[in-house]
Amino acid sequence: MDNLSYELLFVILIALILCSAFFSSSETGMVSLNRYRLRHLVNKKHSGATRASKLLERTDRLIGVILIGNNLVNIFAAIVAGAIAKKFFGDWEVGNLVIMPMALTLTILIFAEVTPKTIAAVYPEKIAFPASFILRPLLTILHPFVLLVNAISNAISRLFGMDPSNNSLADHLHPEELRTVVDEAGELLNDHHQGMLLNVLDLEKSSVDDILVPRNEILGIDLEAPIEETLALIQDSEYTILPVYKGDINDVIGVLHLRNISRVLRDGREELSTRAILKHLTKPYFIPESTPLSRQLLNFQKNKARIALVVDEYGDLQGLVTLSDLLEEIVGDFVTDAAEEQEEPISLVGNGWFRIDASELLRDINRELGWKLPTNGPKTLNGLITEFLENIPEAIVSFEIGNYRFQIDELSDTRIEKALVYEKSPSTQNPAS
Protein backbone atom coordinates (compact mmCIF):
# COMPACT_ATOMS: atom_id res chain seq x y z
CA MET A 1 0.00 0.00 0.00
CA ASP A 2 3.06 2.25 0.38
CA ASN A 3 3.43 2.29 -3.41
CA LEU A 4 -0.05 3.73 -3.98
CA SER A 5 -0.45 7.44 -4.65
CA TYR A 6 -2.24 9.92 -2.42
CA GLU A 7 -5.01 10.29 -4.97
CA LEU A 8 -5.71 6.57 -5.24
CA LEU A 9 -5.66 6.12 -1.44
CA PHE A 10 -8.17 8.95 -0.99
CA VAL A 11 -10.41 7.48 -3.70
CA ILE A 12 -10.30 4.09 -1.92
CA LEU A 13 -11.03 5.76 1.44
CA ILE A 14 -14.00 7.68 0.04
CA ALA A 15 -15.36 4.50 -1.58
CA LEU A 16 -15.07 2.64 1.73
CA ILE A 17 -16.84 5.44 3.60
CA LEU A 18 -19.65 5.36 1.01
CA CYS A 19 -19.94 1.59 1.50
CA SER A 20 -20.12 2.14 5.25
CA ALA A 21 -22.85 4.75 4.70
CA PHE A 22 -24.75 2.21 2.58
CA PHE A 23 -24.67 -0.45 5.31
CA SER A 24 -25.60 2.05 8.05
CA SER A 25 -28.54 3.48 6.10
CA SER A 26 -29.67 -0.03 5.07
CA GLU A 27 -29.77 -1.17 8.70
CA THR A 28 -31.84 1.82 9.83
CA GLY A 29 -34.07 1.75 6.76
CA MET A 30 -34.88 -1.95 7.14
CA VAL A 31 -35.73 -1.84 10.83
CA SER A 32 -37.70 1.42 10.40
CA LEU A 33 -40.08 0.01 7.80
CA ASN A 34 -43.74 0.09 8.80
CA ARG A 35 -44.49 -3.64 8.97
CA TYR A 36 -48.20 -3.24 8.25
CA ARG A 37 -47.60 -1.01 5.24
CA LEU A 38 -44.94 -3.49 4.13
CA ARG A 39 -47.50 -6.33 4.21
CA HIS A 40 -49.89 -4.18 2.21
CA LEU A 41 -47.24 -3.51 -0.45
CA VAL A 42 -46.32 -7.21 -0.57
CA ASN A 43 -49.98 -8.02 -1.23
CA LYS A 44 -49.87 -5.44 -4.03
CA LYS A 45 -46.91 -7.36 -5.57
CA HIS A 46 -44.43 -4.54 -4.98
CA SER A 47 -41.03 -6.04 -5.88
CA GLY A 48 -38.94 -3.96 -3.44
CA ALA A 49 -41.35 -4.65 -0.60
CA THR A 50 -41.30 -8.37 -1.41
CA ARG A 51 -37.49 -8.50 -1.26
CA ALA A 52 -37.40 -6.50 1.98
CA SER A 53 -40.08 -8.72 3.50
CA LYS A 54 -38.06 -11.85 2.67
CA LEU A 55 -34.98 -10.35 4.31
CA LEU A 56 -36.95 -9.36 7.41
CA GLU A 57 -38.25 -12.90 7.87
CA ARG A 58 -34.92 -13.55 9.60
CA THR A 59 -33.91 -10.26 11.14
CA ASP A 60 -30.91 -11.83 12.88
CA ARG A 61 -29.40 -12.85 9.54
CA LEU A 62 -30.17 -9.48 7.97
CA ILE A 63 -28.49 -7.59 10.81
CA GLY A 64 -25.63 -10.09 10.69
CA VAL A 65 -24.77 -9.50 7.03
CA ILE A 66 -25.11 -5.71 7.41
CA LEU A 67 -22.82 -5.58 10.44
CA ILE A 68 -20.27 -7.91 8.87
CA GLY A 69 -20.13 -5.71 5.79
CA ASN A 70 -20.06 -2.49 7.80
CA ASN A 71 -17.28 -3.66 10.09
CA LEU A 72 -15.18 -4.95 7.20
CA VAL A 73 -15.32 -1.67 5.28
CA ASN A 74 -14.64 0.35 8.45
CA ILE A 75 -11.58 -1.79 9.24
CA PHE A 76 -10.27 -1.39 5.69
CA ALA A 77 -10.98 2.35 5.92
CA ALA A 78 -8.84 2.51 9.08
CA ILE A 79 -6.01 0.67 7.29
CA VAL A 80 -6.17 3.01 4.29
CA ALA A 81 -6.32 6.04 6.60
CA GLY A 82 -3.21 4.73 8.38
CA ALA A 83 -1.38 4.48 5.06
CA ILE A 84 -2.38 8.05 4.19
CA ALA A 85 -1.23 9.26 7.62
CA LYS A 86 2.12 7.52 7.22
CA LYS A 87 2.66 9.21 3.85
CA PHE A 88 1.53 12.60 5.16
CA PHE A 89 3.00 12.71 8.69
CA GLY A 90 5.93 10.36 8.26
CA ASP A 91 7.22 9.24 11.66
CA TRP A 92 5.39 12.00 13.59
CA GLU A 93 3.57 9.99 16.24
CA VAL A 94 1.07 12.74 17.17
CA GLY A 95 -0.18 12.85 13.59
CA ASN A 96 -0.37 9.07 13.24
CA LEU A 97 -1.84 8.27 16.65
CA VAL A 98 -4.01 11.34 17.41
CA ILE A 99 -4.84 13.57 14.46
CA MET A 100 -5.64 10.90 11.85
CA PRO A 101 -7.78 8.66 14.16
CA MET A 102 -9.77 11.69 15.32
CA ALA A 103 -10.25 12.92 11.76
CA LEU A 104 -11.30 9.47 10.55
CA THR A 105 -13.69 9.00 13.49
CA LEU A 106 -15.33 12.38 12.83
CA THR A 107 -15.59 11.63 9.10
CA ILE A 108 -17.18 8.21 9.67
CA LEU A 109 -19.61 9.58 12.27
CA ILE A 110 -20.83 12.37 10.01
CA PHE A 111 -20.78 10.78 6.57
CA ALA A 112 -21.14 7.05 7.32
CA GLU A 113 -23.32 6.94 10.45
CA VAL A 114 -25.36 9.94 11.60
CA THR A 115 -26.29 11.46 8.22
CA PRO A 116 -27.22 8.23 6.36
CA LYS A 117 -29.09 6.83 9.37
CA THR A 118 -31.05 10.06 9.78
CA ILE A 119 -32.05 10.05 6.13
CA ALA A 120 -33.01 6.36 6.32
CA ALA A 121 -35.13 6.93 9.41
CA VAL A 122 -37.09 9.66 7.60
CA TYR A 123 -37.38 7.83 4.26
CA PRO A 124 -37.10 4.10 5.13
CA GLU A 125 -38.81 2.78 1.99
CA LYS A 126 -36.64 4.86 -0.36
CA ILE A 127 -33.52 3.43 1.27
CA ALA A 128 -34.56 -0.12 2.20
CA PHE A 129 -36.20 -1.20 -1.07
CA PRO A 130 -33.22 -0.34 -3.36
CA ALA A 131 -30.78 -1.66 -0.73
CA SER A 132 -32.50 -5.06 -0.86
CA PHE A 133 -31.08 -5.49 -4.41
CA ILE A 134 -27.59 -5.66 -2.91
CA LEU A 135 -28.32 -7.19 0.46
CA ARG A 136 -29.97 -10.37 -0.91
CA PRO A 137 -27.01 -11.51 -3.07
CA LEU A 138 -24.59 -10.31 -0.39
CA LEU A 139 -26.38 -12.50 2.16
CA THR A 140 -25.94 -15.46 -0.20
CA ILE A 141 -22.23 -14.77 -0.64
CA LEU A 142 -21.53 -14.24 3.07
CA HIS A 143 -23.96 -16.93 4.19
CA PRO A 144 -21.36 -19.17 5.93
CA PHE A 145 -19.94 -16.23 7.90
CA VAL A 146 -23.43 -14.97 8.78
CA LEU A 147 -24.43 -18.43 10.04
CA LEU A 148 -21.32 -18.64 12.19
CA VAL A 149 -21.82 -15.18 13.71
CA ASN A 150 -25.56 -15.75 14.23
CA ALA A 151 -25.01 -19.16 15.82
CA ILE A 152 -22.72 -17.66 18.46
CA SER A 153 -24.86 -14.54 18.93
CA ASN A 154 -28.14 -16.48 19.17
CA ALA A 155 -26.65 -18.92 21.66
CA ILE A 156 -25.67 -16.02 23.91
CA SER A 157 -29.11 -14.43 23.46
CA ARG A 158 -30.87 -17.66 24.46
CA LEU A 159 -28.98 -17.60 27.74
CA PHE A 160 -31.03 -14.51 28.54
CA GLY A 161 -34.32 -16.17 27.50
CA MET A 162 -34.57 -14.56 24.04
CA ASP A 163 -35.06 -16.20 20.64
CA PRO A 164 -33.71 -13.88 17.91
CA SER A 165 -34.85 -16.27 15.17
CA ASN A 166 -38.52 -15.40 15.81
CA ASN A 167 -40.31 -13.88 12.85
CA SER A 168 -40.46 -10.17 13.61
CA LEU A 169 -43.30 -9.74 11.10
CA ALA A 170 -45.54 -11.93 13.24
CA ASP A 171 -46.05 -9.11 15.75
CA HIS A 172 -49.65 -8.12 16.28
CA LEU A 173 -51.13 -4.91 17.56
CA HIS A 174 -52.70 -4.96 21.00
CA PRO A 175 -56.30 -3.63 20.93
CA GLU A 176 -55.23 -0.50 22.80
CA GLU A 177 -52.36 0.02 20.35
CA LEU A 178 -54.79 -0.39 17.45
CA ARG A 179 -57.05 2.18 19.11
CA THR A 180 -54.10 4.60 19.26
CA VAL A 181 -53.38 4.00 15.56
CA VAL A 182 -57.01 4.81 14.64
CA ASP A 183 -57.11 7.76 17.05
CA GLU A 184 -54.03 9.30 15.44
CA ALA A 185 -54.96 8.52 11.84
CA GLY A 186 -55.37 12.25 11.22
CA GLU A 187 -56.33 13.11 7.65
CA LEU A 188 -56.46 9.45 6.61
CA LEU A 189 -59.95 9.15 8.16
CA ASN A 190 -62.72 11.68 8.55
CA ASP A 191 -64.08 12.23 12.05
CA HIS A 192 -67.21 10.15 11.48
CA HIS A 193 -65.38 7.08 10.17
CA GLN A 194 -62.75 7.44 12.88
CA GLY A 195 -65.47 7.52 15.52
CA MET A 196 -67.11 4.41 14.05
CA LEU A 197 -63.85 2.46 14.14
CA LEU A 198 -63.20 3.49 17.73
CA ASN A 199 -66.74 2.44 18.64
CA VAL A 200 -66.15 -0.97 17.07
CA LEU A 201 -63.04 -1.40 19.21
CA ASP A 202 -65.06 -0.35 22.28
CA LEU A 203 -67.61 -3.13 21.68
CA GLU A 204 -65.19 -5.56 23.28
CA LYS A 205 -65.29 -3.57 26.53
CA SER A 206 -69.09 -3.45 26.84
CA SER A 207 -71.77 -6.08 27.41
CA VAL A 208 -75.47 -6.20 26.58
CA ASP A 209 -76.47 -5.02 30.05
CA ASP A 210 -74.82 -1.68 29.17
CA ILE A 211 -77.34 -0.96 26.40
CA LEU A 212 -80.43 -3.02 27.24
CA VAL A 213 -83.91 -1.56 27.57
CA PRO A 214 -84.74 -2.26 31.25
CA ARG A 215 -87.61 -4.61 32.06
CA ASN A 216 -89.92 -1.87 33.37
CA GLU A 217 -89.63 0.01 30.05
CA ILE A 218 -90.31 -2.96 27.77
CA LEU A 219 -93.36 -2.51 25.57
CA GLY A 220 -94.96 -5.89 24.97
CA ILE A 221 -98.26 -7.67 24.35
CA ASP A 222 -100.01 -9.22 27.34
CA LEU A 223 -102.20 -12.10 26.20
CA GLU A 224 -104.35 -11.69 29.33
CA ALA A 225 -105.20 -8.08 28.48
CA PRO A 226 -108.45 -7.23 26.62
CA ILE A 227 -108.09 -7.65 22.89
CA GLU A 228 -109.13 -4.00 22.38
CA GLU A 229 -106.10 -2.83 24.38
CA THR A 230 -103.85 -5.15 22.42
CA LEU A 231 -105.20 -3.82 19.12
CA ALA A 232 -104.64 -0.21 20.24
CA LEU A 233 -101.10 -1.06 21.35
CA ILE A 234 -100.32 -2.64 17.97
CA GLN A 235 -101.75 0.30 16.04
CA ASP A 236 -99.88 2.92 18.10
CA SER A 237 -96.58 1.06 18.48
CA GLU A 238 -93.49 2.64 16.94
CA TYR A 239 -91.71 -0.73 17.08
CA THR A 240 -92.00 -3.51 14.51
CA ILE A 241 -91.21 -6.40 16.87
CA LEU A 242 -92.81 -6.89 20.29
CA PRO A 243 -92.36 -9.56 22.97
CA VAL A 244 -95.52 -11.45 23.95
CA TYR A 245 -96.13 -12.63 27.51
CA LYS A 246 -98.86 -13.95 29.78
CA GLY A 247 -99.68 -11.70 32.72
CA ASP A 248 -96.06 -11.15 33.82
CA ILE A 249 -93.28 -9.82 31.61
CA ASN A 250 -91.04 -12.55 33.06
CA ASP A 251 -93.25 -15.11 31.32
CA VAL A 252 -92.36 -14.29 27.71
CA ILE A 253 -93.65 -16.96 25.36
CA GLY A 254 -92.64 -15.53 22.01
CA VAL A 255 -91.88 -12.56 19.79
CA LEU A 256 -94.40 -11.05 17.38
CA HIS A 257 -93.47 -9.27 14.15
CA LEU A 258 -96.21 -6.67 13.62
CA ARG A 259 -95.87 -7.05 9.86
CA ASN A 260 -97.52 -10.46 10.11
CA ILE A 261 -100.44 -9.13 12.17
CA SER A 262 -100.87 -6.11 9.89
CA ARG A 263 -101.41 -8.47 6.94
CA VAL A 264 -104.10 -10.29 8.90
CA LEU A 265 -105.88 -7.04 9.73
CA ARG A 266 -105.52 -5.66 6.20
CA ASP A 267 -106.77 -8.76 4.40
CA GLY A 268 -109.64 -9.26 6.84
CA ARG A 269 -109.23 -13.02 6.75
CA GLU A 270 -109.56 -13.28 10.52
CA GLU A 271 -110.14 -11.01 13.46
CA LEU A 272 -107.36 -10.14 15.85
CA SER A 273 -107.46 -12.67 18.67
CA THR A 274 -105.19 -14.48 21.06
CA ARG A 275 -105.25 -17.43 18.69
CA ALA A 276 -104.17 -15.23 15.74
CA ILE A 277 -101.32 -13.77 17.80
CA LEU A 278 -100.11 -17.20 18.93
CA LYS A 279 -100.23 -18.39 15.33
CA HIS A 280 -97.68 -15.80 14.22
CA LEU A 281 -95.30 -15.97 17.19
CA THR A 282 -91.65 -16.85 16.79
CA LYS A 283 -89.51 -18.46 19.45
CA PRO A 284 -87.99 -15.95 21.92
CA TYR A 285 -84.22 -15.57 21.85
CA PHE A 286 -82.66 -15.34 25.34
CA ILE A 287 -79.10 -14.20 26.07
CA PRO A 288 -77.10 -13.72 29.30
CA GLU A 289 -76.58 -10.15 30.47
CA SER A 290 -72.79 -10.55 30.45
CA THR A 291 -72.54 -11.22 26.70
CA PRO A 292 -69.97 -8.83 25.11
CA LEU A 293 -71.44 -6.57 22.44
CA SER A 294 -68.91 -7.79 19.88
CA ARG A 295 -70.03 -11.38 20.43
CA GLN A 296 -73.72 -10.45 20.41
CA LEU A 297 -73.38 -8.72 17.06
CA LEU A 298 -72.11 -12.00 15.59
CA ASN A 299 -74.85 -13.93 17.42
CA PHE A 300 -77.56 -11.74 15.89
CA GLN A 301 -76.12 -12.50 12.46
CA LYS A 302 -75.75 -16.22 13.19
CA ASN A 303 -79.30 -16.61 14.57
CA LYS A 304 -80.93 -14.29 11.99
CA ALA A 305 -82.44 -12.37 14.90
CA ARG A 306 -83.10 -8.68 15.52
CA ILE A 307 -84.23 -8.76 19.14
CA ALA A 308 -82.95 -10.65 22.18
CA LEU A 309 -84.30 -10.94 25.72
CA VAL A 310 -81.65 -10.47 28.39
CA VAL A 311 -81.71 -12.67 31.51
CA ASP A 312 -79.52 -12.73 34.61
CA GLU A 313 -77.76 -15.70 36.18
CA TYR A 314 -81.03 -16.79 37.82
CA GLY A 315 -82.99 -16.72 34.56
CA ASP A 316 -84.99 -13.61 35.47
CA LEU A 317 -85.71 -11.17 32.67
CA GLN A 318 -83.62 -8.00 32.93
CA GLY A 319 -84.55 -6.30 29.68
CA LEU A 320 -84.18 -6.59 25.94
CA VAL A 321 -81.66 -5.52 23.36
CA THR A 322 -82.18 -5.06 19.63
CA LEU A 323 -79.91 -5.12 16.64
CA SER A 324 -80.64 -1.42 16.13
CA ASP A 325 -79.47 -0.64 19.67
CA LEU A 326 -76.23 -2.45 19.01
CA LEU A 327 -75.63 -0.80 15.64
CA GLU A 328 -76.24 2.61 17.21
CA GLU A 329 -73.26 1.88 19.46
CA ILE A 330 -71.15 1.89 16.29
CA VAL A 331 -72.69 4.51 13.99
CA GLY A 332 -74.61 6.66 16.49
CA ASP A 333 -78.33 7.32 16.73
CA PHE A 334 -80.28 6.65 13.55
CA VAL A 335 -83.31 8.84 14.22
CA THR A 336 -84.80 10.87 17.03
CA ASP A 337 -88.50 10.61 17.69
CA ALA A 338 -90.74 13.58 18.39
CA ALA A 339 -90.83 13.05 22.15
CA GLU A 340 -87.04 13.07 22.33
CA GLU A 341 -86.88 16.23 20.26
CA GLN A 342 -89.15 18.05 22.69
CA GLU A 343 -87.05 17.20 25.74
CA GLU A 344 -83.44 16.12 25.58
CA PRO A 345 -82.29 13.62 28.23
CA ILE A 346 -79.24 15.83 28.88
CA SER A 347 -79.64 19.60 28.83
CA LEU A 348 -77.49 22.49 30.03
CA VAL A 349 -79.34 24.67 32.57
CA GLY A 350 -76.60 27.21 33.24
CA ASN A 351 -73.31 27.76 35.11
CA GLY A 352 -72.03 24.32 34.14
CA TRP A 353 -75.01 22.42 35.60
CA PHE A 354 -76.77 19.77 33.50
CA ARG A 355 -80.29 18.43 34.01
CA ILE A 356 -80.11 14.73 33.22
CA ASP A 357 -82.79 12.09 32.97
CA ALA A 358 -81.90 9.60 35.70
CA SER A 359 -82.62 6.66 33.39
CA GLU A 360 -79.73 7.68 31.14
CA LEU A 361 -76.83 5.24 30.94
CA LEU A 362 -73.68 6.48 32.66
CA ARG A 363 -71.56 5.54 29.66
CA ASP A 364 -73.78 7.69 27.40
CA ILE A 365 -73.44 10.62 29.81
CA ASN A 366 -69.67 10.21 29.89
CA ARG A 367 -69.53 9.98 26.12
CA GLU A 368 -71.64 13.09 25.50
CA LEU A 369 -70.18 15.33 28.21
CA GLY A 370 -66.64 13.96 28.34
CA TRP A 371 -67.06 13.06 32.02
CA LYS A 372 -65.71 10.13 34.00
CA LEU A 373 -68.62 9.00 36.13
CA PRO A 374 -67.93 5.49 37.55
CA THR A 375 -69.30 2.73 35.32
CA ASN A 376 -67.99 -0.37 37.10
CA GLY A 377 -71.17 -0.67 39.18
CA PRO A 378 -74.66 0.64 38.38
CA LYS A 379 -75.34 1.33 34.71
CA THR A 380 -77.73 4.30 35.00
CA LEU A 381 -77.62 7.64 36.79
CA ASN A 382 -80.55 6.55 38.97
CA GLY A 383 -78.64 3.42 39.98
CA LEU A 384 -75.49 5.40 40.80
CA ILE A 385 -77.38 7.86 43.01
CA THR A 386 -79.48 5.28 44.87
CA GLU A 387 -76.42 3.09 45.47
CA PHE A 388 -74.57 6.06 46.94
CA LEU A 389 -77.51 7.22 49.10
CA GLU A 390 -78.49 3.61 49.92
CA ASN A 391 -82.18 4.57 49.62
CA ILE A 392 -84.62 6.57 47.53
CA PRO A 393 -84.63 10.06 49.08
CA GLU A 394 -87.92 11.56 50.24
CA ALA A 395 -86.87 15.14 49.54
CA ILE A 396 -84.46 17.17 47.40
CA VAL A 397 -80.90 16.44 48.51
CA SER A 398 -77.44 17.49 47.36
CA PHE A 399 -74.27 15.44 47.60
CA GLU A 400 -70.94 14.77 45.90
CA ILE A 401 -69.50 11.67 44.27
CA GLY A 402 -65.85 12.11 43.39
CA ASN A 403 -65.42 15.23 41.31
CA TYR A 404 -69.15 15.64 40.64
CA ARG A 405 -71.87 17.43 42.57
CA PHE A 406 -75.44 16.11 42.40
CA GLN A 407 -78.78 17.63 43.27
CA ILE A 408 -82.05 15.70 43.00
CA ASP A 409 -84.45 17.57 40.71
CA GLU A 410 -87.46 15.25 40.34
CA LEU A 411 -88.39 11.99 42.06
CA SER A 412 -91.20 9.52 42.36
CA ASP A 413 -92.04 6.85 44.91
CA THR A 414 -89.89 4.23 43.21
CA ARG A 415 -87.07 6.09 41.47
CA ILE A 416 -85.27 9.33 40.84
CA GLU A 417 -86.61 10.95 37.69
CA LYS A 418 -84.14 13.80 37.04
CA ALA A 419 -81.01 15.15 38.65
CA LEU A 420 -78.82 18.20 38.31
CA VAL A 421 -75.16 17.30 37.91
CA TYR A 422 -72.15 19.57 37.95
CA GLU A 423 -68.48 18.79 37.37
CA LYS A 424 -66.59 20.61 40.08
CA SER A 425 -64.03 23.29 39.22
CA PRO A 426 -62.01 25.71 41.34
CA SER A 427 -65.00 28.07 41.51
CA THR A 428 -68.25 26.82 43.10
CA GLN A 429 -71.55 27.95 41.55
CA ASN A 430 -75.24 27.35 42.14
CA PRO A 431 -77.54 25.80 39.53
CA ALA A 432 -79.70 28.11 37.51
CA SER A 433 -83.27 28.36 38.70
Secondary structure, DSSP 8 states (H G I E B T S, - for coil): -TTS-HHHHHHHHHHHHHHHHHHHHHHHHHHHS-HHHHHHHHHTT-HHHHHHHHHHTTHHHHHHHHHHHHHHHHHHHHHHHHHHHHHHHTT-HHIIIIIHHHHHHHHIIIIIIIHHHHHHHHSHHHHHHHHHHHHHHHHHHTHHHHHHHHHHHHHHHHHTT--TTS-GGG----HHHHHHHHHT-GGGS-HHHHHHHHHHHHGGG-BGGGT-EEGGG---EETTS-HHHHHHHHHH-S-SEEEEESSSTT-EEEEEEHHHHHHHHHHTSS---HHHHHHTEE---EEETT-BHHHHHHHHHHHT-SEEEEE-TTS-EEEEEEHHHHHHHHH--S---HHHHHS-SEEEEETTEEEEETTSBHHHHHHHH------SS-SBHHHHHHHHHSS--SS--EEEETTEEEEEEEE-SSSEEEEEEEE--SS------
